[in-house]
Amino acid sequence: MNRLPILFLVVLLFGACCNVQATEPFITTKKSDDAILLKEKSVRISLFTNNNIDAGILRAVKNLQSDFQKVTGEQPTILNQVSGMNSPLIIIGTVGTKSVIDDLIKQKKIDGKSLTGKREKYIIQNISNPFPGVSEAIVIAGSDKRGTIYGIYEVSQQIGVSPWHYWADVPVVKKENLYFKKGSYTDGEPAVEYRGIFLNDEEPSLSGWARATFGGINSKFYEKVFELLLRSKANYLWPAMWGKAFYDDDALSGPLANEIGIIMGTSHHEPMAQAQTDWHRYIKRNNLPNIWDYSKNAKVLQEFWKAGLVRSKNWEKLVTVGMRGDGDEAMGEGTNISLLENIVKDQRKIIQNVTGKNPSKTPQVWALYKEVQDYYDKGMRVPDDVILLFCDDNWGNVRKLPDPSKPLHKGGYGMYYHFDYVGGPRNSKWININPIQRVWEQMNLSYEHGVDKVWVVNVGDLKPMEFPISFFLEMAWNPKQFNSKNLLEYTEKWSAQQFGEKHSKEIARMINLYAKYNRRVTPETLDSKTFSLENYSEFETVLDDYRALAVDALRLKDQIPAEYQDAYYQLVLYPIDACSNLYEMYYAVAKNKELAAKNDLKANFYADKVKECFERNAYLDNKYNNEIAGGKWTHMMDQMKIGYKAWFDGKVNIMPEVTYVSEANVPKEKVFQEKNGYVSIEAENFARMNNSNRIHWEVIPDFGKTKSGITTFPQNVYPKPDENIYLEYDINFESKGEFEVQLLLAPTLNYNHNKGLRYEISFDGGTSQTVNFNGHYKGELGQWQSEHIIKSITKHQISQPGKHTLRFRVLEPGIVLEKILINTGGLKPSYLGAPESDYSGK
C-alpha cells in the first residue's frame, strides 16, 4: 500500500463541543504548515462511503461530488473500499450504523461520548493516523442523519458553492488548490427544533414557473426545494397548497422528503397530514357531502383524517391538529371550545390507532392563527405534548407570546411568521419587504420568551425572498449569534458569499436599504396618495431615496463580472430598479392629478411619464422571466403589483388612470373687471384652486340657477386645520371703499348636527372672516328653499383701485358655490344675480 499521507474527510453523525465555530472559515487556497491538502492540480479527491449508507446522506455525498467538480473542474470518485492510493480520500459515514466511523470511535480516534444524544450537530476536525498508511484525516461529524448532511453542505459552502447556486444562479468560483485549516469546528446543536418555510400564495408565479420547468409542483420541483433547505440548515416544510396536495399530486413526493431528510408538515389550517385540496378530492372521489363541520360530519372527517395518517405513516412529519373553516376561514360563529377540544382529542385517537403508539410519540402542533388564538385566550387547551404555534399578524408583528410569569406549556412553543401575505388591505406577494432588523427584533423577542420548537415562515413564491430566508434560517439555528449591532455585518457576509468580497459591502448596503424602503409602504399598497406632495416635500424625498439607490445599483452593474450578472439582477438590481420605477410612476400619477386639476399643461408630461414607467415595469418583468439565466425563470415575475382595487389581485397589471389637458381647455389669466358699480363672477371661473392629497375641487356642470356649481370631494372628508382648500378670483377694481360681497351658495342645510357649515373669505392675503352661513337654521320652510339659494354676505375694505385677489376657503364639505356678486355701489336687485362681468382671457 502506498504510504503517502491520505486525507480522510469523515462525515459522521454525532454532536460534540469543539473549540472553533464553523462560521470561521476552515477552507483556504493558501498552502501552509497548519493546513491539510484537499486539492491541488495533480491531486484528485476520492469519496468513501459504506455500502449501507443512508440514501439521503448518499444524495448529499453526490451533491458534494458535483460541487467539487464545479469548484475544481474534477469530479471525485465515490468508493466503497479503500486500497492503496496517493490522493486525498474523503470518508463519509454514520455513527451507529456499523460503519468505519464506529471503528474510528473504538480506536479512540473520535470521541464517542460526543456523539450520543445530540441533535443535528456536526463537527469538522482533523485527526492523526486514522488508519494504517494514513497519517492525517479530517472528520466531519454529526449526531444524526441531518447532522451528517449539514456537515457535508458546510464543506460545500466553504469550498465556494452557495446554497443559492441553483435558486439564484450564484456562480461558483474555480479554485485549483484547496486546503483545510487544522482545527476543530462546529455550529453546535440548533436552538430551534423545527426550522422551515411555507410555500404559499404560489399562483401565478412559482406555480407557473414550476409547470414550465418541471411539469408542475411535483417531486422534481420539491427535490430542488429540499436541497435548498438542507444547504441552509433547515429541516421543515409546509408545501404549496393553492389547489395542490403534496402527497396526492405526486406519489413520489412523500417518500422523497423522508429519504432526503425533510420533516413535512401541513399549514396551520390543514390537519392530519391532509391538504385542503385533499379534502375536496376525497369527497368527490367517494361521493360524500362537502360539509367541513365536525358537529355535522364527524364520521366522514375522521375517515378522511385517518387516510392522511395512514398514507404518511412511515414518513417523518409534524402533524397539525385542530380545525379551521374550509379554505383557511374562521369556523362558524357557533363554534365552541368544547367542540374544538373534542376534535383534537379525536384526532389523537386516530393518531394512536394508526401508529399503534401513544399519541405523544407522534410530534403534533396546534396553530393559534387568527380566531384560534381567541379560543386559546378563552381557555381552550390541548395535551401537554402538543406544540403551541403562535402567529404574527400576517405582517411580521408577533401577536402573542408565552407569559413568563406562568407555568410554560410542556410541549413548547413555535412561531408562524410572514414574509408574504394574501389579505387586507392589499396583498404583499411580489417582492421582499422584510428588513432583517425587524425580523431579528420580532424573532428574538419570540425566542427570549421561550419560542424554540418551531420557526416556520411564509415565503410566498420563495423567490425573491432569498436574503430574508437565509437570515431567518440562520437565526433559527442560533439566535444568540445576532444582536442589534451586527445585522449589517451579516448582510455583508451573505453578499460576499454570493458575489465575493470586492463589492460585498456596497451590495449589502443596497440590499439593506431597499428592504427598509419597501417596509415604509409595501409596493402593492403604494399609490399616488401615499406620500404628501404638499408637506415637507415628502413624496420628492422618498422618490429621491429610491432614485439614488437605483442609480447606485445600475452603476455597480457595470463593475460586476459577467458570470455574476444573472445573480446580481435577481438579488440586487431587479428589486431595486423595479421598485424605484414604481415610485417614479406613482409620483407622476400624483403630479398629473395635481396639475390636471389646475388645467396645467404640465400634467401631460406626467401622464406620459406614467405610461413610460408602466411599460418599463413590463420590460423589467419580461427580462427577469425570459432573459436572465437564459430564460430559466419564466413566469417568476408574473405577479400583479399595479392596479389593485381590493385586497385580492387580478391577473394583469392595470395602469393608473391619467388625465391629459387639452391646450384649448387651458384657461388664460382671468381678471374680472368692475363695471357699473358691481362685479359678477360665475364660481367655476376661478383663477386658481388649491387641493390636498385628500380633498379636491370639482365643477358640477349645469348645477344651480345659472352656470354651474363647484364643491369639494370626497364629500365625507373634512379639511384638517393645516389643509388650505380654497379658490381664488382676481378682480380689477375701478373704485375703492367698503364693498359688500354676496356668495350665492346651494341651499345645503346644517346636516352636521346643526353645527353649520363654515367658510373663510379674505382679500389679498389679509385677515380672513369666518362665516357660518347656515348654523342658525331650525328646519323652517323659508326663503332658502323657495329661492333654491343661500345668500351669504360679508363686507370688505378695498383701500386702492387695481388688481385684488379674493380667496374663498371651505372648512367643511358640502359647500357648493355658484356665484359671487360684489357691490361697489351699483349692484341692482335681481333673482339670478347680475350677468357675469367681463374678464381677461375670455
C-alpha positions in Angstrom: 0.0 0.0 0.0 1.3 3.5 -0.8 2.5 5.1 2.4 1.9 8.7 1.3 -0.5 10.7 3.5 -4.1 10.0 2.7 -6.7 12.7 3.5 -9.9 11.4 5.2 -12.8 13.8 5.2 -15.1 11.8 7.6 -18.7 12.9 7.6 -20.2 11.4 10.7 -23.3 11.5 12.9 -22.6 13.0 16.3 -22.6 16.1 18.4 -19.8 17.4 20.5 -18.4 20.7 21.7 -15.4 21.8 19.8 -13.1 24.8 20.1 -13.8 26.8 17.0 -17.2 27.8 15.5 -17.9 26.6 11.9 -18.7 30.2 11.0 -14.9 30.7 11.0 -13.6 29.6 7.5 -11.7 26.3 7.5 -11.1 26.1 3.8 -8.3 28.1 2.3 -6.5 28.3 -1.1 -3.1 29.1 0.6 -0.7 26.3 1.4 0.8 26.4 4.9 2.1 24.2 7.7 -1.2 24.4 9.6 -3.3 23.4 6.6 -4.0 19.9 5.2 -4.1 19.3 1.4 -7.6 18.9 -0.1 -6.9 19.5 -3.8 -4.0 20.5 -6.0 -3.6 20.5 -9.7 -2.1 17.0 -9.8 -4.2 15.6 -6.9 -7.6 14.1 -7.3 -10.0 13.6 -4.4 -12.0 10.4 -3.8 -15.0 9.9 -1.6 -15.6 6.8 0.6 -18.9 5.6 1.9 -20.1 2.4 3.4 -22.3 0.2 1.2 -25.2 0.6 3.6 -25.1 4.4 3.9 -28.4 6.2 4.3 -30.0 7.1 1.0 -30.5 10.8 2.0 -26.8 11.1 3.0 -25.8 9.5 -0.2 -27.7 12.2 -2.1 -25.8 14.8 -0.2 -22.5 12.9 -1.0 -23.3 13.0 -4.7 -24.0 16.7 -4.4 -20.7 17.2 -2.7 -19.1 15.3 -5.6 -20.8 17.6 -8.0 -19.8 20.6 -6.0 -16.1 19.7 -6.0 -16.3 19.3 -9.8 -17.8 22.8 -10.1 -15.1 24.3 -8.0 -12.0 22.3 -9.1 -13.0 21.0 -12.5 -12.6 17.4 -11.5 -15.2 15.1 -10.2 -14.2 12.9 -7.2 -14.7 9.2 -7.4 -17.1 7.6 -4.9 -15.6 4.4 -3.3 -16.9 1.7 -1.1 -13.5 0.4 0.0 -10.0 1.8 0.4 -6.9 0.4 -1.2 -3.5 1.9 -1.9 -3.8 5.3 -3.3 -1.8 8.6 -3.4 -4.6 11.1 -3.4 -6.8 12.6 -0.7 -9.7 10.5 0.4 -13.0 11.7 1.9 -14.8 9.2 4.0 -18.4 9.7 4.7 -20.3 7.6 7.2 -22.8 7.5 10.0 -22.2 6.7 13.6 -24.2 3.7 15.0 -24.6 2.0 11.6 -21.6 -0.4 11.9 -19.6 1.9 9.6 -16.0 2.8 9.5 -16.9 5.7 11.8 -17.8 3.3 14.6 -14.4 1.7 14.1 -12.7 5.0 14.5 -14.6 5.5 17.7 -13.4 2.2 19.1 -9.9 3.2 18.2 -10.5 6.4 20.2 -9.7 8.5 17.1 -13.1 10.1 17.6 -14.7 11.0 21.0 -17.6 8.6 21.1 -19.2 10.4 24.1 -19.6 13.5 21.8 -21.8 11.5 19.5 -24.5 10.4 21.9 -27.8 12.2 22.5 -27.2 15.2 20.3 -29.5 16.6 17.7 -28.5 17.6 14.1 -25.0 18.6 15.2 -21.9 18.2 13.1 -18.2 18.6 13.9 -15.4 19.1 11.4 -11.9 18.4 12.7 -8.5 16.9 11.7 -7.2 13.8 13.3 -3.9 11.8 13.1 -3.3 8.2 11.9 -6.9 7.1 11.5 -5.9 4.0 9.5 -2.7 2.2 8.6 -0.9 4.2 6.0 -2.9 7.3 6.6 -1.1 10.0 8.6 -3.9 12.6 8.7 -7.6 12.8 8.3 -10.4 15.3 8.5 -13.6 14.3 10.4 -16.9 15.9 9.8 -19.3 14.5 12.4 -23.0 14.9 13.0 -25.3 13.5 15.7 -27.8 12.1 13.3 -28.8 11.9 9.6 -29.3 15.6 9.2 -26.2 16.4 11.2 -24.3 14.4 8.6 -25.9 16.2 5.8 -25.4 19.6 7.3 -21.7 18.7 7.7 -21.5 17.8 4.0 -23.1 21.0 2.9 -20.9 23.1 5.2 -18.0 21.8 3.3 -19.8 22.6 0.0 -20.3 26.2 1.2 -16.8 26.7 2.3 -15.2 25.4 -0.9 -17.4 28.0 -2.6 -20.9 26.7 -3.5 -23.7 28.9 -2.3 -27.0 27.4 -1.1 -28.4 29.7 -3.8 -26.3 28.3 -6.6 -29.4 26.9 -8.3 -32.1 29.2 -7.0 -30.4 32.4 -7.7 -27.7 31.4 -10.2 -24.9 32.3 -7.9 -21.7 31.3 -9.8 -19.0 29.0 -8.5 -15.5 30.4 -8.5 -13.0 28.0 -9.9 -10.2 27.1 -7.5 -7.2 24.9 -8.4 -5.9 24.5 -4.8 -7.9 23.8 -1.7 -6.6 23.2 1.9 -8.2 22.5 5.2 -7.0 24.7 8.1 -6.2 22.4 11.0 -8.6 22.7 13.9 -12.0 21.7 15.2 -15.2 23.4 14.1 -18.9 23.2 14.9 -22.1 25.1 14.8 -23.4 23.2 17.8 -26.9 22.0 18.0 -29.7 24.1 16.5 -31.6 26.2 19.0 -34.9 25.7 17.3 -36.0 22.2 16.7 -38.2 22.6 13.5 -36.9 25.3 11.2 -38.5 25.8 7.8 -40.5 27.7 5.2 -44.1 27.7 3.9 -44.5 27.9 0.1 -47.8 29.8 -0.2 -49.8 32.2 -2.4 -47.8 30.5 -5.2 -50.0 31.4 -8.1 -49.3 32.6 -10.6 -45.5 33.0 -10.3 -44.0 30.0 -8.6 -46.6 27.6 -9.9 -46.3 29.0 -13.4 -42.5 28.6 -13.3 -42.7 25.0 -11.9 -45.2 24.0 -14.6 -42.9 25.3 -17.3 -39.8 23.8 -15.7 -40.9 20.5 -14.1 -44.4 20.0 -15.4 -45.9 21.1 -12.1 -45.4 21.4 -8.3 -44.2 17.8 -8.2 -41.3 15.7 -6.7 -38.8 17.1 -9.3 -39.7 20.6 -8.1 -39.5 19.6 -4.4 -36.2 17.9 -4.8 -34.7 21.4 -5.5 -36.6 22.9 -2.6 -35.4 20.1 -0.2 -31.8 20.6 -1.2 -32.0 24.3 -0.7 -33.4 23.8 2.8 -30.7 21.3 3.8 -28.0 23.5 2.4 -29.5 26.3 4.6 -29.6 24.0 7.7 -33.4 23.9 7.7 -35.4 20.7 8.2 -39.1 21.5 7.9 -41.5 22.4 5.1 -45.1 23.4 4.7 -45.7 22.6 1.0 -47.6 24.7 -1.6 -51.3 24.4 -1.1 -53.2 26.6 -3.6 -55.2 23.9 -5.3 -52.4 21.5 -4.5 -52.0 18.4 -2.4 -48.4 17.5 -1.6 -48.8 13.7 -1.2 -51.6 13.2 -3.7 -50.3 15.3 -6.6 -47.2 13.1 -7.0 -46.8 9.8 -5.1 -43.0 10.3 -5.1 -43.0 13.5 -3.1 -43.7 12.0 0.3 -41.1 9.2 0.1 -38.6 11.7 -1.4 -39.0 14.1 1.5 -38.5 11.3 4.0 -35.5 10.0 2.2 -33.8 13.3 1.7 -34.3 14.2 5.4 -37.1 16.9 5.3 -39.8 16.8 8.0 -43.1 17.5 6.3 -45.9 19.5 7.8 -49.2 20.9 6.6 -50.2 24.5 7.0 -52.0 26.0 10.0 -55.4 25.1 8.7 -54.8 21.7 7.2 -54.9 19.0 9.9 -53.7 15.4 10.0 -51.3 15.4 7.1 -54.1 16.3 4.6 -54.2 19.3 2.4 -57.3 21.4 1.9 -57.3 20.2 -1.7 -57.1 16.6 -0.5 -60.5 17.2 1.2 -62.2 18.4 -2.0 -60.7 15.4 -3.9 -61.7 13.0 -1.2 -65.3 13.9 -1.0 -65.6 13.9 -4.8 -64.0 10.5 -5.2 -66.2 9.0 -2.6 -69.3 10.9 -3.4 -69.6 12.4 0.0 -71.1 15.6 1.2 -68.9 18.7 1.3 -69.5 19.5 4.9 -66.4 20.7 6.7 -68.1 20.8 10.0 -67.3 18.4 12.8 -70.6 18.9 14.5 -72.4 17.7 11.4 -70.0 15.4 9.6 -67.7 13.9 12.2 -67.5 10.4 10.8 -66.5 11.4 7.3 -63.9 13.8 8.7 -62.5 11.1 10.9 -62.1 8.7 8.0 -60.5 11.5 5.9 -58.0 12.3 8.6 -57.2 8.6 9.2 -56.4 8.3 5.5 -53.9 11.1 5.8 -52.1 9.4 8.7 -52.1 6.0 7.0 -50.7 7.5 3.8 -47.8 9.2 5.7 -47.4 6.6 8.4 -43.8 5.7 7.7 -42.5 9.2 7.0 -41.1 11.8 9.3 -43.6 14.6 9.8 -45.1 17.1 12.3 -48.8 16.6 12.4 -51.1 19.7 12.5 -54.1 19.2 14.8 -57.2 21.3 15.4 -59.5 22.7 12.8 -60.4 26.0 11.0 -63.1 26.6 8.4 -62.7 25.3 4.9 -60.4 27.5 2.8 -58.5 28.9 5.7 -61.6 30.7 7.0 -62.8 31.2 10.5 -65.1 28.5 12.0 -68.8 29.3 12.3 -70.0 31.7 14.9 -71.5 28.9 16.9 -68.1 27.1 17.3 -67.4 26.4 21.0 -64.2 25.5 22.9 -65.7 22.1 23.9 -66.2 21.1 20.3 -62.6 22.1 19.3 -61.1 20.3 22.3 -63.1 17.1 21.3 -61.8 17.5 17.7 -58.2 17.4 19.0 -59.0 14.5 21.3 -60.5 12.5 18.5 -57.6 13.3 16.2 -55.2 12.0 18.7 -57.2 8.8 19.0 -56.7 8.4 15.2 -53.0 9.0 15.6 -52.8 6.3 18.2 -54.8 3.8 16.2 -52.8 4.3 13.1 -49.3 4.3 14.7 -50.1 1.8 17.4 -48.2 4.1 19.8 -49.2 6.7 22.4 -50.1 9.9 20.5 -47.4 11.7 22.4 -44.8 9.8 20.4 -46.0 11.5 17.2 -45.0 15.2 17.1 -48.0 17.5 16.8 -48.6 21.2 16.5 -51.7 23.4 17.1 -51.6 26.7 15.3 -53.1 29.7 17.2 -53.9 31.5 13.9 -56.4 34.4 13.9 -59.6 33.4 15.7 -58.0 30.2 17.0 -55.9 32.4 19.3 -59.2 33.7 20.7 -60.2 30.2 21.6 -56.9 29.8 23.4 -57.3 33.1 25.2 -60.8 32.0 26.4 -59.4 28.8 27.9 -59.1 26.1 25.2 -56.2 23.8 25.9 -54.6 20.8 24.1 -52.5 18.0 25.6 -49.1 18.9 27.1 -47.1 17.3 24.3 -48.7 19.3 21.5 -46.6 22.3 20.4 -48.4 25.6 20.5 -47.7 27.5 17.4 -48.1 31.3 17.9 -48.5 33.5 14.9 -47.8 37.0 13.8 -50.4 39.4 12.4 -49.5 38.3 8.8 -47.3 41.4 8.5 -44.4 40.4 10.7 -45.7 41.6 14.0 -45.9 38.9 16.7 -49.4 38.7 18.2 -48.9 36.6 21.3 -46.1 35.1 23.3 -45.9 32.9 26.5 -46.4 34.6 29.8 -43.1 34.1 31.6 -44.8 34.6 35.0 -47.0 31.5 34.4 -46.1 27.8 34.0 -44.9 27.1 30.5 -46.6 24.6 28.2 -44.6 21.4 28.3 -44.9 20.8 24.6 -43.2 24.0 23.9 -44.0 26.9 21.5 -43.5 27.8 17.9 -43.9 30.9 15.7 -45.6 31.1 12.3 -44.2 34.2 10.7 -44.9 36.0 7.4 -42.6 37.4 4.6 -45.6 37.2 2.2 -49.3 37.7 2.8 -52.5 37.5 0.8 -55.2 39.6 2.6 -56.4 43.0 3.5 -55.8 45.8 3.0 -53.8 44.6 -0.1 -51.7 41.6 -0.8 -47.9 41.6 -0.3 -46.7 38.9 -2.7 -44.4 40.4 -5.2 -41.1 41.4 -3.7 -39.1 41.3 -0.5 -40.4 43.8 2.1 -38.6 42.3 5.1 -35.7 44.2 6.6 -33.8 41.8 8.7 -33.7 44.3 11.6 -37.5 43.9 12.0 -37.3 40.1 11.5 -34.5 39.9 14.1 -36.3 42.1 16.6 -39.5 40.1 16.5 -38.0 36.6 16.3 -35.5 37.5 19.1 -38.5 38.7 21.2 -40.1 35.3 20.5 -37.0 33.3 21.3 -36.4 35.2 24.5 -40.0 34.2 25.5 -39.2 30.5 25.1 -40.4 30.1 21.5 -37.9 27.5 20.3 -39.8 24.4 19.0 -40.9 25.6 15.6 -40.0 28.6 13.4 -41.8 28.5 10.1 -42.1 31.5 7.7 -44.5 32.1 4.8 -42.2 32.9 1.9 -44.7 33.0 -0.9 -43.1 32.2 -4.2 -39.7 31.6 -2.5 -38.1 34.0 -5.0 -37.4 36.8 -4.5 -37.2 36.2 -0.7 -33.7 34.7 -0.9 -32.0 37.0 1.5 -34.5 37.1 4.4 -35.0 33.3 4.0 -31.2 32.9 4.6 -31.3 35.1 7.6 -34.4 33.5 9.1 -33.0 30.0 8.9 -29.6 31.1 10.1 -31.1 32.8 13.1 -33.3 29.7 13.8 -30.1 27.7 14.1 -28.5 30.1 16.6 -30.5 33.2 17.6 -27.8 34.3 20.1 -25.3 35.0 17.3 -27.2 38.1 16.3 -27.6 41.4 18.0 -28.7 44.9 17.1 -25.2 45.9 16.0 -24.1 43.0 13.8 -27.1 42.7 11.4 -25.4 44.7 8.6 -22.3 42.6 9.1 -24.4 39.5 8.4 -25.7 41.1 5.3 -22.2 41.8 4.2 -21.1 38.2 4.8 -24.1 37.0 2.9 -23.3 39.3 0.0 -19.7 38.2 0.0 -20.9 34.5 -0.2 -22.9 35.3 -3.3 -20.7 37.9 -5.1 -17.2 37.8 -3.5 -15.6 40.3 -1.2 -14.8 43.1 -3.6 -18.3 44.6 -3.8 -19.9 42.9 -0.8 -20.2 46.0 1.4 -21.8 48.1 -1.3 -24.2 45.3 -2.2 -25.1 44.8 1.4 -25.8 48.5 1.8 -28.2 48.3 -1.2 -30.0 45.2 0.0 -30.4 46.7 3.4 -31.8 49.9 2.1 -34.2 48.5 -0.4 -35.8 46.3 2.2 -36.0 49.3 4.6 -37.7 51.4 1.9 -40.1 48.6 1.0 -41.1 48.4 4.6 -42.1 52.1 4.6 -45.0 51.0 2.5 -45.4 47.7 0.7 -45.2 48.1 -3.1 -48.8 46.8 -3.6 -50.1 49.3 -1.1 -48.1 52.2 -2.6 -50.1 54.6 -4.7 -50.3 58.2 -5.7 -51.9 59.2 -2.4 -49.4 57.5 0.0 -46.9 60.4 0.3 -47.6 64.1 0.6 -46.9 66.3 -2.4 -47.7 69.5 -0.3 -46.0 68.9 3.0 -42.3 68.7 3.7 -41.5 67.7 0.1 -42.3 64.2 1.3 -43.0 62.5 -2.0 -40.0 64.0 -3.6 -37.8 62.9 -0.7 -38.8 59.2 -0.8 -38.6 59.3 -4.6 -35.1 60.7 -4.5 -34.1 58.0 -2.0 -35.1 55.2 -4.4 -33.7 57.1 -7.4 -30.3 57.3 -5.7 -30.4 53.7 -4.8 -31.3 52.6 -8.3 -28.6 54.8 -9.8 -26.1 53.1 -7.4 -27.4 49.6 -8.4 -27.2 50.4 -12.1 -23.7 51.9 -11.7 -22.4 48.8 -9.9 -23.9 46.5 -12.5 -21.2 47.7 -14.9 -18.5 46.7 -12.5 -19.9 43.2 -11.8 -18.2 40.4 -13.7 -20.2 38.8 -16.5 -20.6 35.5 -14.6 -22.4 37.3 -11.7 -24.8 39.3 -13.8 -27.7 36.9 -13.6 -27.4 36.6 -9.8 -26.9 40.4 -9.5 -30.1 41.1 -11.4 -32.2 38.7 -9.3 -30.8 39.5 -5.9 -30.0 43.2 -6.2 -30.8 45.1 -9.4 -34.3 44.0 -10.2 -35.9 44.5 -6.8 -34.3 48.0 -6.6 -34.9 49.1 -10.2 -38.4 47.8 -10.3 -39.4 49.4 -7.0 -37.8 52.7 -7.9 -39.8 52.6 -11.2 -43.0 52.2 -9.1 -42.1 55.2 -7.1 -41.5 57.2 -10.3 -44.8 56.1 -11.7 -46.9 56.9 -8.7 -45.2 60.2 -8.2 -46.1 61.0 -11.8 -49.7 60.0 -11.2 -49.8 62.4 -8.2 -48.4 65.2 -10.2 -50.6 64.5 -13.1 -53.7 64.7 -10.9 -52.5 67.9 -9.2 -51.7 69.7 -12.4 -54.7 68.5 -14.3 -57.0 69.9 -11.6 -55.5 73.3 -12.4 -55.7 72.7 -16.2 -52.0 73.0 -16.3 -50.4 71.6 -19.5 -47.5 70.2 -17.5 -50.0 67.5 -16.4 -49.4 65.9 -19.8 -45.7 65.4 -19.2 -46.5 63.4 -16.1 -49.2 61.5 -17.9 -46.6 60.4 -20.4 -44.3 59.5 -17.6 -46.9 57.2 -16.0 -47.2 55.3 -19.3 -43.4 55.1 -19.7 -43.0 53.7 -16.2 -45.8 51.2 -16.7 -44.2 50.0 -19.8 -40.8 49.8 -18.1 -42.3 47.7 -15.4 -43.4 45.2 -18.1 -39.9 45.4 -19.6 -38.2 44.6 -16.3 -40.6 41.7 -15.5 -40.1 40.3 -19.0 -36.3 40.5 -18.6 -36.5 38.5 -15.4 -38.9 36.0 -16.9 -37.4 35.4 -20.3 -33.8 36.7 -20.5 -32.0 36.2 -17.2 -30.1 32.8 -17.0 -31.3 32.0 -20.5 -35.0 32.3 -19.6 -34.7 29.9 -16.7 -37.1 31.9 -14.5 -40.1 32.1 -16.9 -43.3 33.3 -15.1 -41.5 34.0 -11.8 -42.4 37.7 -12.1 -46.0 37.2 -13.3 -47.3 38.5 -10.0 -49.6 41.5 -10.4 -48.5 44.6 -8.5 -50.1 47.6 -10.1 -53.8 48.4 -10.2 -55.2 46.8 -7.0 -58.8 47.7 -6.3 -59.2 45.5 -3.2 -57.0 43.1 -1.2 -57.2 40.4 -3.8 -55.3 40.6 -7.0 -56.1 40.2 -10.7 -54.1 38.5 -13.4 -52.5 41.5 -15.0 -51.2 44.9 -14.0 -53.5 47.8 -14.6 -52.1 51.2 -15.5 -53.2 54.0 -13.2 -55.7 56.5 -14.8 -54.1 59.7 -16.1 -55.6 63.0 -17.4 -54.4 64.9 -20.4 -55.1 68.6 -20.5 -56.1 70.0 -23.9 -54.4 73.3 -24.7 -57.8 74.6 -25.8 -59.1 74.0 -22.3 -56.3 75.7 -20.5 -57.7 78.9 -19.1 -55.9 82.1 -19.8 -55.5 84.6 -17.0 -58.8 85.6 -15.6 -59.1 89.0 -14.1 -62.7 90.3 -13.7 -63.4 93.9 -14.4 -65.6 96.1 -12.2 -68.2 97.9 -14.3 -71.4 99.8 -13.5 -70.8 99.5 -9.8 -70.5 95.8 -9.4 -68.5 92.6 -10.2 -70.3 89.3 -11.0 -68.4 86.0 -11.2 -69.6 82.5 -12.0 -67.9 80.3 -9.5 -66.3 77.9 -12.0 -64.2 80.8 -13.4 -61.6 80.8 -10.7 -58.1 82.0 -11.3 -56.5 79.3 -9.0 -57.5 76.4 -6.9 -55.7 74.6 -4.1 -56.3 70.9 -3.4 -54.7 68.5 -1.0 -53.8 64.8 -1.3 -57.1 64.1 0.4 -59.5 66.7 -1.0 -60.0 68.2 -4.4 -62.4 70.7 -6.1 -64.7 69.6 -8.9 -67.0 71.7 -11.0 -70.6 70.3 -11.4 -71.8 71.5 -14.8 -75.4 72.8 -15.0 -75.7 72.9 -11.3 -77.9 75.6 -9.7 -79.5 78.6 -11.1 -77.0 79.9 -13.6 -74.0 78.2 -15.0 -72.6 75.6 -12.6 -71.5 74.9 -9.0 -68.1 74.0 -7.5 -67.6 72.0 -4.4 -65.1 69.6 -2.7 -64.8 65.8 -2.9 -64.8 63.3 -1.3 -67.9 64.7 0.4 -67.2 62.8 3.7 -63.6 64.2 4.1 -63.3 67.2 6.4 -60.4 69.6 5.8 -57.8 69.5 8.6 -56.7 72.8 10.1 -53.5 72.8 8.0 -55.2 72.0 4.8 -55.9 75.1 2.7 -58.7 74.1 0.4 -59.5 77.3 -1.5 -60.4 79.1 -4.7 -59.0 82.4 -5.7 -60.6 85.1 -8.0 -58.7 88.0 -9.5 -60.6 91.3 -9.8 -59.6 94.7 -11.1 -61.5 97.4 -9.1 -62.0 100.9 -10.6 -63.1 102.2 -7.2 -62.2 101.8 -3.5 -64.1 101.7 -0.2 -66.1 99.2 1.8 -67.7 96.7 -0.6 -70.3 94.0 0.1 -69.5 90.5 -1.2 -72.5 88.2 -1.8 -71.8 84.5 -2.1 -74.6 82.6 -3.8 -74.5 79.1 -2.3 -76.5 76.0 -2.8 -79.2 75.7 -0.1 -77.2 72.9 1.8 -78.5 72.7 5.3 -76.7 72.3 8.6 -76.7 68.5 8.3 -73.8 68.2 10.8 -76.0 68.0 13.9 -77.0 71.7 13.4 -73.4 72.9 13.8 -73.5 74.6 10.5 -71.1 74.9 7.5 -68.3 77.4 7.6 -66.1 79.1 5.1 -63.4 81.7 5.2 -63.2 84.8 2.9 -60.5 87.3 2.5 -58.8 89.7 0.1 -55.1 89.9 -0.8 -54.0 87.5 2.0 -55.4 89.7 4.7 -57.2 88.7 7.8 -60.0 86.3 6.8 -63.6 86.3 8.0 -65.1 83.0 9.1 -68.7 82.7 8.2 -71.2 80.0 9.4 -73.8 80.5 6.8 -76.4 78.0 7.9 -75.8 77.2 11.5 -78.9 79.1 12.7 -81.3 77.0 10.5 -84.0 75.4 12.6 -85.9 73.4 10.0 -88.5 76.0 9.0 -89.5 76.4 5.4 -88.4 79.7 4.1 -86.6 81.8 1.5 -83.7 79.4 1.1 -85.8 76.7 -0.1 -88.2 78.7 -2.2 -85.4 80.6 -3.9 -83.1 77.5 -4.0 -80.2 79.6 -2.9 -78.5 80.8 0.3 -77.1 84.3 0.0 -74.2 84.9 2.4 -73.0 88.5 2.8 -69.7 89.9 4.1 -68.1 93.3 3.9 -64.5 94.1 3.0 -62.4 97.2 2.8 -60.6 97.8 -0.6 -58.1 100.6 0.0 -56.9 101.2 -3.5 -58.2 100.6 -7.0 -56.4 98.0 -9.1 -56.0 94.3 -9.1 -57.0 92.4 -5.9 -57.5 88.7 -5.1 -60.5 87.2 -3.4 -59.9 83.9 -1.6 -62.8 81.5 -0.6 -61.7 78.7 1.7 -64.0 75.9 2.9 -63.8 74.4 6.4 -66.4 71.6 5.8 -67.5 69.5 2.9 -70.9 70.0 1.2 -70.5 73.7 0.5 -71.4 74.4 -3.2 -70.5 77.9 -4.5 -72.5 79.0 -7.6 -71.8 82.7 -8.0 -70.0 85.7 -6.4 -71.5 89.2 -6.5 -69.5 92.3 -5.3 -71.5 95.5 -4.8 -69.2 98.5 -5.4 -72.2 100.9 -5.4 -74.3 99.9 -8.4 -75.5 96.4 -7.9 -79.2 96.1 -8.6 -81.6 93.5 -7.1 -82.3 90.5 -9.3 -83.4 86.9 -8.9 -80.5 85.3 -10.7 -77.9 87.9 -9.9 -76.2 90.3 -12.3 -74.8 88.8 -15.5 -71.2 87.8 -15.3 -68.7 90.6 -15.6 -66.1 90.8 -18.4 -62.7 89.3 -17.7 -59.5 88.9 -19.5 -58.8 85.5 -21.1 -62.3 85.0 -22.4 
